[in-house]
C-alpha cells in the first residue's frame, strides 16, 4: 500500500475519526494568495516546507458540534472575532492525532491549519461542490461537514477535483435552492456560487452569524441565535439544515 492509501485508511479509522479525506492541489491553493480580512493565508505562509495538502472532514451529526463561545473584552463587552468554535477543537485535535502517527511511523512533518482557503481546497481534493449557500456540499453528508487542512513536507499526488454540480442535480432545488429559501433574512443571493466574486454571494449584514457579537443585538437577530449560556451559542445553520444531501445522516 502506498503512503497516500495508508494515510486515507488511517484518517478514517476509529483511532483518528475523520469521515472524509482528500489530497488537494497545493499549488492551486497557493495561487489563491492571502485574504487578510478573512485571516486566510497561502500554504507557504503557514508551513514553508509544505509539499502537499490533505483536507480532512468530520461530519456534523449533531448540532452541538456548532457550539461557539464569545470572548468578553476587558470591559465585559463582547467583541466580534473573539470567540471559540467547538468544531475547530475537534478537527484540529484529530489532525494532530493523524500527524503524530505520520511522524512516528513515516517520518513526515506537518502542520494542521484552518487558515488556508478551505472551501476551494476541499473541492480541489475531490470532496465536494461549493453550493448556493457558499458551503462545501458533499454527496454523502451535504454541507454538514467541518474541515481542517493538514500541510505535509512529503509530496503526495493530488486527487481529482470535484466537478459535479450537486445543486443542479438536486430535483428539490430546481425551482429555487432550499438553502436560499431557508435563510430568514434572505442573506443568500439566489443562484450558483461559481463565478461570483467573494463577498457578493452572501449579504453578510443580513446573516444572523455576523450579529452574534453585536454590543446591542436587535430582537430580529436574537430570535435565531440559539443561546445555551451567557456567552455560549449555536451558530445559525438553517441553510445547511435545509440541504437534502446528507439529511439522512444527521441525528
N, C-alpha and C positions, 0 to 999 in steps of 0.2 A: 504493500500500500504506500503511495507517495505521500509527501508531507501535507499537501492540500487535502487529500481524502482523510488523513489521520486527524487533522485539525477539525474538519467538519464533523467527523464522528464523535470526537471528544467534546466539541462545543454543545452538541445536543444531548449529550449523555446526562444522566441524573447527577453525576458528580459536578457538572458545571451548571446546567439548567437553562440553556438558551433554546428557543423554539425555531429560530431561523438563523442561517449563516450564509454569507456570500463573500466573494472576493471582488472588491471594486477596482476600477481602473484608477490607480493613484495619480497617474499623470493627468488624466482628465479632471480629477478633483482638484489637483494643484492649480490647473488653469483657471479655476473659478475664483482664485485670489482670496482676498480678505474682505470682510464686511464688518468694520468696527462697530457700527450701530447695532449689530446683532451679535457682537462678540465672536465672530466666526473668522477662522484663520485657515490658510492653506496647510496641508500636512507638514511641509518642510519647516514651518514655524513652530509646530507643536513638537515634532521629533525630527531633527535634521538628518538622522541616519535612516529614516523610513524608506523602505523599498517596496512595501506592499501595504494594503489596507483591507482589513476584514471589517465587515459590517455585521453586527450581531443583534438579534432581536428577541425580546421577551414579550409574549402575548399577554395582553391585559384581560385576564379572565374575571376580574372583579374591579369595580370602580374604586375600591380602597387604594389601589395602586396609584391613583391620580392625586393622592393627598399632597398638599403643599402647605408650608408654614411660612407666614410673613415674619420678617425680622424688624423689630422696632428700632428707631434711631435713638440717640441719646436722650431726646426729649419725649420719647414714648410714642412718636407718630410713625405710622407705617410708611416705609419708603419703597417705591417700585424698584424691583430688581433685587431687593434684599430678602429673598425667600428661598426656601429649600424644597426641592421636589423629591418625593419618596422614590420615584422610578429612576432618578439619577443614581441613587444609592444602590438600588437593586441591580441595574445593568452594569454599573461600573465595578461593583464588587465581584460580579460573575466574570467580567472581563479580566480583572486581576487574577482571579482563580485560574482562568484559562492560560493567562500569561505565565503564571508560576509553573504550570505543567510544561509549557513550551520552553521555558528557561531551564528547568531541571532535566527534562528528557531530550531536548533538541538543541539546547544552547542558543535559543533565539531571544533577542532582547526586543522590548517594545514599550508602548505607552497607550493605555486606554484614553479615549477622549470623546467629549461631546462638543468640541469646539470647531469641528470641520462642518462643511456643508452636507449635513447628514441626509437630507431628502434626495438630492441628486446622486449622492454616493450610494444610497440604498438601491436606487433604480439602476445605476451602473453595475451593481453587484447582482442584479437579476432578481431582486427580492420583491419588487412591487412597482406600482404605477402612481405617479403624483396625481391624485384625484381632484375633483372640482372644488373641494374644500382645502386644497393645498397640502393635505396629509398624504403620506405614502399608503396606498391601498394595496394590501397583499391578497392573493387569491384565497388563502385559507382563513386568515384572521381579519380581513378587511383592514381598516385603519387602526384597529385595536392592538397596536404593537408599539413598544418603545425601543428605540435603537441606541447603540453605542458603537463607536469606532475603535478598532484596535490596530495601531500602527506597528509594523514589524520591520526589523532590519534584515529580513530574508526575502528574496524575490519569490513571489508566488503568482502564477498565471491568473489573470482576472477571469471571472465568469462572464458569460454573455449578458449584456444588458437586457433589462425587461422592456419589451417593445409593445406588448398588447395594451389596448385601451380598455381597461376593465369597466370604466364608467360607460363607455359607448356600447359595450357588450351587455350591460345590465338592463333587462327589459323594464324593471321598475323605475328606471331613471330616464327613459327615453322621452317622456313628456315633461321632464324637469327634474333635476337632480334632487333626491331626497335630502341630501345634506344641506343644500341651499335652502330648501323649504323648512328644514328643521330649526334653522337659526332664528331665534325670537325677534331679532332686530335687523334681519336681512343684511348681515355684515358681509356675506359671501356674494361676490358678483357672479351671476349665472354663467355657465359655460366652462369649457376646458381651461386648465391652468397653463397648458403648453403655449408658449409664445407670449404670455402676459408678463409684463415687467414686474419685478419684485415690488411688493407694496401696493399693487393695483388690483390684486385679486380679492383681497380681504380688506374691508374698510375697518382698520384697527380701532377707530374711535367708537364703532358700533359693536365691537366684540366684547363680550362680558369679561373674558380673561384679562383684558387690558385695564379693567377698572377695579380689580380686587384690592389694589393698594391705594386707591384714591383716599385722600385725607377725609373728605366728606363724601360718602357714597350715596348716590341718588337711589331712591327706592326701586326704580325700574331695573337697576343693575343688581341690587341686593336680592331681588326676587330669585335670581338664577345663580347666586353664589351659595353653594352648599356648605354652610358653616358647620364645623364639628367642634370648635373651641374658639377662644378669643382670637387666636391668630391662625388657627388651622382651618383649611377649607379644601373641598374637592374641586378641581378645575372643571369648568364647563366643558362638557364633551358631547353636547346634543347632536352636533353634526356627525361625530363619529358613531354615536349610538344609532343613528338613522340609517347607516350604511348596511345594505343587505348582505354584503360579503362578510363572512365570519360571524354572523349573528348567532348561529347555532353553537359556536364555540364559546360564547360569552356565558358566564354563570350569573 
